[in-house]
Amino acid sequence: MAFLLLGVLAAATATDIGARQRFRDEEASLASVHRHLEHTQFDLRYATSAREVATQDQSSLEDSVKALLGELSTTEGTLTATDKTASVLGLDIGTLETCLGGVQGAYRQIGVGDTSQATGDIAGVSTACMTLDGGQNDGLVYPFDFPDPFVLRSGSTYYGYATNSTEGNIQIIESTDLSHWTTVGDALPALPGWARPGGTWAPSVLQVGGTFLLYFAAVVAGPGGGEECISVATATQPQGPFTDHSSGPLVCQASQGGSIDPSPFVAPNGDLYLEWKSNGGSGHPATIWSAELKASGTAFASTGPTALLAPEQSWQAGVVEAPDLVLSGGRYFLFYSGNNWNSPNYAIGVAACNGPLGPCTQSPSQPLLQSNSSMTGPGGESVFSGGNGAPWIAFDAWEPGAVGYPHSRVLFVRPLGLSGATPVIEPAS
């Protein structure tokens, strides 16, 4: 009997060892696919951020996606015997296939020049791809390239606008709950004649009566051009299409290195203002400015701009940009970004101001939000009101391990606390 028990025990041990080895083999196989996915996602996001993709590069990306899908199919078969591996690694093969299949289809459409269908393909898999990126971890709501975001609530719908990418000159997405976003397309299909294609940044939108105003930065085209300047386009609805028939920019500040990052502000008495950043250079620091607009919002009042903020703190590394002025409880807060946008040192700060034209005081001496375990280099922020009037903040950030161009800056949305002495960017719910 003892020998029989020992034999049974030995057989059970061997079976357990074999099962453990198969589990380790399956885990290693899926881990390899996961690593391949991460590298491929980086490549895919680069293609997403580029307006034009070379045929050869696109072909290589598509081949990579096909190969990955093949690996996923093989690995999926091994998961039929044990589904523990997927749960251990936090992956779902069906979700992987959905995300990459949709992205692959989008690049095929880009290859044939059908950006509209490509936009639809990307929108169709955004939820699946966001799940692979960690769901709504720490406020992640849109997993594709969406730099310099601005969010506008119009009725029961939120519209997000961002710097040019695959979707066109000004990307636009929409949501009804701030958690699930779908792609709308290009808010600004055509640029004014003075602007060069492929360089439209940092949009913001303001409603004045029945007109929606889109402020954006663009590059001056032609000989002697190259300056970054600000313009304004108009539309009768928040999703556009916006049109700009201007013969020249709204503001350039050539002596200050050019002007970018426009952001409108409405004072309690209804007066309109515009904040923006001059790039600096030729002895001038990067500076945030403010000036009053005419009632139409399409031209400045007679008074000149006032400097609000220049880099004074060590963490800013000589750069302040992406201004957004907010009034709450009688207090003016100027949110801004500092440091190099293309690095993990980029961060969000805040200054206290006496009014739309300042003066402003930089406090605290540290950023409100900087790199952490779930995001790197947050910035490009904009503050907006939710449906119940509570403040929220939208911003972009790199994913850890994928910092700097040509990787993508994805969209985060988080609650904002403004009741204390200093604003607080609160954790995502």
Residue pairs with C-beta under 8 A, 6 or more apart in sequence:
22 81
22 82
23 82
23 84
23 85
26 75
26 78
26 79
26 81
26 82
26 85
27 85
27 88
27 89
29 75
29 78
30 75
30 78
30 79
30 85
30 86
30 89
30 91
31 89
32 71
33 68
33 71
33 72
33 75
33 96
34 89
34 91
36 68
36 71
37 68
37 96
37 100
37 132
38 401
40 61
40 64
40 65
40 68
40 100
41 132
42 402
42 407
43 61
43 64
44 61
44 65
44 100
44 103
44 107
45 144
45 145
45 402
45 406
45 407
45 408
46 406
46 407
46 408
47 53
47 57
47 58
47 61
47 107
47 110
47 166
48 103
48 122
48 144
48 145
48 165
48 166
48 408
49 145
49 165
49 166
49 405
49 406
49 408
50 166
50 406
51 164
51 165
51 166
51 197
51 198
53 61
53 107
53 110
53 111
55 111
58 107
58 110
58 111
61 107
62 104
62 107
62 108
65 100
65 103
65 104
65 107
66 104
68 100
69 97
69 100
69 101
69 104
72 93
72 96
72 97
72 100
73 97
75 93
76 93
78 85
79 85
79 86
79 93
86 92
86 93
91 132
92 131
95 128
95 131
95 132
96 132
98 125
98 128
99 125
99 128
99 129
99 131
99 132
101 125
102 121
102 122
102 124
102 125
102 128
102 129
103 121
103 122
103 125
103 129
105 118
105 121
106 117
106 118
106 119
106 121
106 122
106 166
107 118
109 115
109 117
109 118
109 121
110 118
110 166
115 166
115 167
115 168
116 185
118 166
119 166
119 167
119 183
119 185
120 183
122 144
122 166
122 167
122 183
123 173
123 182
123 183
126 142
126 143
126 144
126 181
126 182
126 183
127 180
129 143
129 144
130 136
130 140
130 141
130 142
130 143
132 143
133 140
133 143
133 399
133 410
134 140
134 374
136 179
136 428
137 374
137 428
138 372
138 374
138 375
138 412
138 414
138 427
138 428
139 412
139 413
139 414
139 427
139 428
140 374
140 375
140 410
140 411
140 412
141 175
141 178
141 179
141 180
141 181
141 411
141 412
141 413
142 160
142 173
142 181
142 410
142 411
143 410
144 165
144 408
144 410
145 165
145 166
145 408
145 409
145 410
146 160
146 162
146 165
146 171
146 173
146 396
146 408
146 409
146 410
146 411
147 162
147 163
147 165
147 201
147 380
147 396
147 409
148 162
148 163
148 201
148 202
148 203
148 261
148 322
148 380
148 396
149 160
149 161
149 162
149 380
149 382
149 394
149 395
149 396
149 411
150 160
150 161
150 162
150 202
150 203
150 204
150 205
150 263
150 382
150 394
151 158
151 159
151 160
151 161
151 382
151 384
151 392
151 394
151 413
152 158
152 159
152 161
152 205
152 207
152 238
152 384
153 159
153 384
153 385
153 386
153 387
154 207
154 238
156 176
156 387
157 174
157 175
157 176
157 238
158 174
158 175
158 176
158 178
158 384
159 172
159 173
159 174
159 184
159 205
159 238
159 239
160 171
160 172
160 173
160 174
160 175
160 181
160 394
160 411
161 170
161 171
161 172
161 187
161 203
161 204
161 205
161 214
162 170
162 171
162 172
162 173
162 203
162 396
162 411
163 170
163 171
163 200
163 201
163 202
163 203
164 170
164 171
164 198
164 199
164 200
164 201
165 171
167 183
167 185
167 186
168 185
168 186
168 187
168 188
168 189
169 186
169 187
169 188
169 189
169 191
169 197
169 200
170 186
170 187
170 188
170 200
170 203
170 214
170 216
170 240
170 242
171 183
171 186
171 187
172 183
172 184
172 185
172 186
172 187
172 239
172 240
173 181
173 182
173 183
173 184
174 181
174 182
174 184
174 239
175 181
175 182
178 386
178 392
178 413
181 411
184 239
186 240
186 241
187 203
187 214
187 235
187 239
187 240
187 241
187 242
188 200
188 203
188 214
188 216
188 233
188 240
188 241
188 242
188 244
189 240
189 241
190 243
190 244
191 197
191 200
191 218
191 244
192 218
192 231
192 244
192 245
192 246
192 247
193 221
193 247
194 220
194 221
194 222
194 246
194 247
194 248
194 249
195 218
195 219
195 220
195 221
195 231
196 218
196 219
196 220
196 221
196 222
196 225
199 218
199 219
199 228
200 216
200 217
200 218
201 216
201 217
201 218
201 228
201 260
201 261
202 216
202 217
202 260
202 261
202 262
202 322
202 380
203 214
203 215
203 216
204 214
204 215
204 216
204 262
204 263
204 264
204 382
205 212
205 213
205 214
205 215
205 238
206 212
206 213
206 215
206 264
206 266
206 272
206 297
207 213
207 238
208 272
208 295
208 296
208 297
210 236
211 234
211 235
211 236
211 297
212 234
212 235
212 236
212 237
212 238
212 240
212 242
213 232
213 233
213 234
213 264
213 297
213 298
214 232
214 233
214 234
214 235
214 240
214 242
214 244
215 230
215 231
215 232
215 250
215 262
215 263
215 264
215 274
216 230
216 231
216 232
216 233
216 262
217 228
217 229
217 230
217 231
217 259
217 260
217 261
217 262
218 228
218 229
218 230
218 231
218 249
219 225
219 226
219 227
219 228
219 229
220 226
220 227
220 228
220 229
220 249
220 252
227 252
227 254
227 258
228 252
228 258
228 259
228 260
228 279
229 249
229 250
229 251
229 252
229 258
229 259
230 249
230 250
230 251
230 252
230 259
230 260
230 262
230 276
231 244
231 246
231 249
231 250
232 244
232 246
232 250
232 262
232 297
232 298
233 242
233 243
233 244
234 242
234 243
234 244
234 298
235 241
235 242
235 243
249 259
250 262
250 298
250 299
250 300
251 259
251 276
251 291
251 300
251 305
252 258
252 259
253 259
253 278
253 289
255 282
255 284
256 278
256 279
256 280
256 281
256 284
256 287
257 278
257 279
257 280
257 281
257 282
257 284
257 286
258 278
258 279
259 276
259 277
259 278
259 279
259 289
260 276
260 277
260 279
260 321
261 276
261 277
261 321
261 322
261 323
262 274
262 275
262 276
263 274
263 275
263 276
263 322
263 323
263 324
263 325
263 382
264 272
264 273
264 274
264 275
264 293
264 297
265 272
265 273
265 274
265 275
265 290
265 325
265 327
265 356
266 272
266 273
267 273
267 327
267 355
267 356
268 327
271 292
271 356
272 292
272 293
272 294
272 295
272 297
273 290
273 291
273 292
273 293
273 325
273 356
273 357
274 290
274 291
274 293
274 300
275 288
275 289
275 290
275 308
275 323
275 324
275 325
275 334
276 288
276 289
276 323
277 286
277 287
277 288
277 289
277 320
277 321
277 322
277 323
278 284
278 286
278 287
278 289
279 286
280 286
280 287
280 318
285 310
285 311
285 318
286 310
286 311
286 318
286 319
286 320
286 321
287 307
287 308
287 309
287 310
287 320
288 307
288 308
288 309
288 310
288 320
288 321
288 323
288 334
288 336
289 305
289 306
289 307
289 308
290 305
290 306
290 308
290 325
290 356
290 357
290 358
291 300
291 301
291 303
291 304
291 305
291 306
292 300
292 301
292 303
292 356
292 357
293 299
293 300
293 301
294 300
294 301
306 357
306 358
307 358
308 323
308 334
308 351
308 353
308 357
308 358
308 359
308 360
309 320
309 323
309 334
309 336
309 351
309 360
309 362
310 320
311 317
311 318
311 319
311 320
311 338
312 362
313 338
313 349
313 362
313 365
315 338
315 339
315 345
315 347
315 349
315 365
315 366
315 367
315 370
316 338
316 339
316 349
317 338
317 339
317 340
317 345
319 337
319 338
319 339
319 340
320 336
320 337
320 338
320 349
321 336
321 337
321 338
321 341
322 335
322 336
322 337
322 379
322 380
322 381
323 334
323 335
323 336
324 334
324 335
324 336
324 381
324 382
324 383
325 332
325 333
325 334
325 335
325 353
325 356
326 332
326 333
326 334
326 335
326 383
326 391
326 418
327 333
328 391
328 418
329 418
329 419
331 352
331 418
332 352
332 353
332 354
332 355
332 356
333 350
333 351
333 352
333 353
333 418
333 423
334 350
334 351
334 352
334 353
334 360
335 348
335 349
335 350
335 368
335 381
335 383
335 393
335 423
336 348
336 349
336 350
336 351
336 381
337 346
337 347
337 348
337 349
337 379
337 380
337 381
338 346
338 347
338 348
338 349
338 367
338 379
339 345
339 346
339 347
340 346
341 377
341 379
341 380
342 404
342 405
343 377
343 403
343 404
344 371
344 376
344 377
344 398
344 403
345 371
345 377
346 377
346 378
346 379
347 367
347 368
347 369
347 370
347 371
347 377
347 378
347 379
348 367
348 368
348 369
348 370
348 378
348 379
348 381
348 395
348 425
349 362
349 367
349 368
350 364
350 368
350 422
350 423
351 360
351 361
351 362
351 363
352 360
352 361
352 363
353 359
353 360
353 361
354 360
363 422
364 422
368 422
368 423
368 424
368 425
369 378
369 395
369 425
370 378
371 377
371 378
373 400
374 400
375 397
375 398
375 399
375 400
375 412
376 397
376 398
376 399
376 400
376 402
376 403
377 397
377 398
377 403
377 409
378 395
378 396
378 397
378 412
379 395
379 396
379 397
380 395
380 396
380 409
381 393
381 394
381 395
382 393
382 394
382 395
383 391
383 392
383 393
383 394
383 416
384 391
384 392
384 393
384 394
385 391
385 392
386 392
390 415
391 415
391 416
391 417
391 418
392 413
392 414
392 415
392 416
393 413
393 414
393 415
393 416
393 425
394 411
394 412
394 413
395 411
395 412
395 414
396 409
396 410
396 411
396 412
397 409
397 410
397 412
398 404
398 407
398 408
398 409
398 410
399 407
399 408
399 410
402 408
412 428
413 428
414 425
414 426
414 427
414 428
415 425
415 426
415 428
415 429
416 423
416 424
416 425
416 426
417 423
417 424
417 425
417 426
